Amino acid sequence: MAFIIIVGFVLPWITGIYLYRKAPKIFFTTAPITALIAVISNQSGIHIGFWKVNHMPSVMLLDSLFLDLGIFTLAGAWFTYALVYKNINPFWVYSLFIGGMTCLEGLALLKGTLSYDEWSLFYTFLMYVGGFLVIGRISKLLIKLNVFP
């Protein structure tokens, strides 16, 4: 559990402090939405029985909470920063973040931190596609509403 807290929560938020100094609006707009998407997705998957986060407490909510509010939230924040503030080609931003998060989850599977029951890495890839498309759409809406940049 200490590994998940350090790698999945503490380290991402160290980068989040840096990102907050560069683009604080992200933390009041897309980051909470990303956290909500992560909590709903992970808790649904855990309760339905699609996957398990191993080495976690018996309280179901804590199974993925550190990851949902850590690495998943910060991935969405950095995604928004790259897409909106850095004006990087959207194809590369989507490819990097969807591929990167899928690879990280694949590593968690190999390490045994995560296990799938009736799920696969392909379905995980599709969930990341959907999640990042939602965040991308919200970012475009926030640009249109003159919230970003």
C-alpha positions as CSV (number, residue, x, y, z in Angstrom):
1,M,0.0,0.0,0.0
2,A,2.9,2.4,0.7
3,F,4.1,1.9,-2.9
4,I,0.7,2.9,-4.3
5,I,0.5,6.0,-2.0
6,I,4.0,7.1,-2.9
7,V,4.0,6.3,-6.7
8,G,0.3,6.9,-7.3
9,F,-0.4,9.9,-5.1
10,V,2.7,11.7,-3.7
11,L,4.9,11.7,-6.8
12,P,2.1,12.9,-9.1
13,W,1.2,15.7,-6.7
14,I,4.9,16.9,-6.6
15,T,4.6,17.5,-10.4
16,G,1.1,18.9,-9.7
17,I,2.6,21.7,-7.5
18,Y,4.8,22.7,-10.4
19,L,1.9,22.6,-12.8
20,Y,-0.3,24.6,-10.5
21,R,2.2,27.4,-10.6
22,K,2.2,27.4,-14.4
23,A,-1.6,27.0,-14.9
24,P,-3.8,27.2,-11.8
25,K,-7.0,27.3,-13.8
26,I,-6.6,23.6,-14.6
27,F,-7.0,22.7,-11.0
28,F,-10.3,24.5,-10.7
29,T,-11.8,23.2,-14.0
30,T,-10.6,20.0,-15.6
31,A,-8.8,18.4,-12.7
32,P,-11.9,17.9,-10.6
33,I,-13.8,16.5,-13.6
34,T,-10.9,14.1,-14.2
35,A,-11.0,13.0,-10.6
36,L,-14.7,12.4,-10.8
37,I,-14.3,10.3,-14.0
38,A,-11.6,8.3,-12.3
39,V,-13.5,7.6,-9.1
40,I,-16.7,6.7,-11.0
41,S,-14.8,4.4,-13.4
42,N,-12.6,2.7,-10.9
43,Q,-15.3,2.2,-8.2
44,S,-17.7,0.9,-10.8
45,G,-15.1,-1.6,-12.1
46,I,-14.1,-2.7,-8.6
47,H,-17.7,-3.2,-7.4
48,I,-18.8,-5.0,-10.6
49,G,-15.8,-7.2,-10.2
50,F,-14.0,-6.4,-13.4
51,W,-10.7,-5.7,-11.6
52,K,-9.0,-5.5,-8.2
53,V,-6.4,-3.2,-6.8
54,N,-4.3,-5.5,-4.7
55,H,-2.7,-4.8,-1.3
56,M,-5.4,-2.3,-0.3
57,P,-7.6,-2.1,2.8
58,S,-10.9,-3.8,3.1
59,V,-12.8,-0.5,2.8
60,M,-13.8,-0.6,-0.9
61,L,-13.6,3.2,-1.5
62,L,-9.9,3.1,-0.5
63,D,-9.1,0.5,-3.1
64,S,-8.3,3.1,-5.7
65,L,-8.9,6.5,-4.0
66,F,-5.1,7.4,-3.8
67,L,-4.8,6.6,-7.5
68,D,-8.0,8.4,-8.5
69,L,-7.0,11.6,-6.7
70,G,-3.3,11.2,-7.6
71,I,-2.0,9.8,-10.9
72,F,-5.3,9.9,-12.7
73,T,-6.2,13.4,-11.8
74,L,-2.7,14.7,-12.6
75,A,-2.7,12.8,-15.9
76,G,-5.8,14.8,-16.8
77,A,-4.3,18.0,-15.6
78,W,-1.1,17.5,-17.6
79,F,-3.1,16.4,-20.6
80,T,-5.1,19.7,-20.5
81,Y,-1.9,21.7,-20.1
82,A,-0.2,20.0,-23.1
83,L,-3.4,20.4,-25.2
84,V,-4.4,23.9,-24.3
85,Y,-1.4,25.8,-23.0
86,K,1.4,24.2,-25.0
87,N,-0.6,23.9,-28.3
88,I,1.0,20.5,-29.0
89,N,-0.6,18.7,-31.9
90,P,-3.7,16.9,-30.4
91,F,-2.9,13.7,-32.2
92,W,0.4,13.5,-30.2
93,V,-1.1,14.6,-26.9
94,Y,-3.9,12.0,-27.1
95,S,-1.5,9.3,-28.3
96,L,1.0,10.0,-25.5
97,F,-1.5,10.1,-22.7
98,I,-3.7,7.2,-23.8
99,G,-0.7,5.1,-24.6
100,G,1.2,6.1,-21.5
101,M,-1.6,5.5,-19.1
102,T,-2.4,2.1,-20.7
103,C,1.3,1.2,-20.4
104,L,1.4,2.2,-16.8
105,E,-1.6,0.0,-16.1
106,G,0.1,-2.8,-18.0
107,L,3.1,-2.4,-15.7
108,A,0.8,-2.5,-12.6
109,L,-0.7,-5.8,-14.0
110,L,2.8,-7.3,-14.4
111,K,3.9,-6.1,-10.9
112,G,0.7,-7.6,-9.4
113,T,-0.6,-4.3,-8.0
114,L,-3.6,-4.7,-10.2
115,S,-5.5,-7.8,-11.4
116,Y,-8.2,-8.2,-13.9
117,D,-11.1,-10.6,-13.6
118,E,-13.4,-10.1,-16.5
119,W,-11.4,-7.3,-18.0
120,S,-8.5,-6.8,-20.4
121,L,-5.8,-4.2,-21.3
122,F,-7.7,-3.5,-24.5
123,Y,-10.8,-2.5,-22.5
124,T,-8.6,-0.3,-20.4
125,F,-7.2,1.3,-23.5
126,L,-10.8,2.0,-24.6
127,M,-11.6,3.5,-21.2
128,Y,-8.7,5.9,-21.5
129,V,-9.7,6.8,-25.0
130,G,-13.2,7.8,-23.7
131,G,-11.9,9.6,-20.6
132,F,-9.3,11.7,-22.5
133,L,-11.9,12.5,-25.2
134,V,-14.2,13.8,-22.5
135,I,-11.4,15.9,-21.0
136,G,-10.4,17.1,-24.4
137,R,-14.0,18.2,-25.2
138,I,-14.4,19.9,-21.9
139,S,-11.1,21.8,-22.5
140,K,-12.3,23.0,-25.9
141,L,-15.5,24.2,-24.3
142,L,-13.5,26.1,-21.7
143,I,-11.5,27.7,-24.4
144,K,-14.7,28.7,-26.2
145,L,-16.0,30.2,-22.9
146,N,-12.7,32.1,-22.5
147,V,-11.7,30.3,-19.3
148,F,-8.5,28.9,-20.9
149,P,-5.8,30.0,-21.3
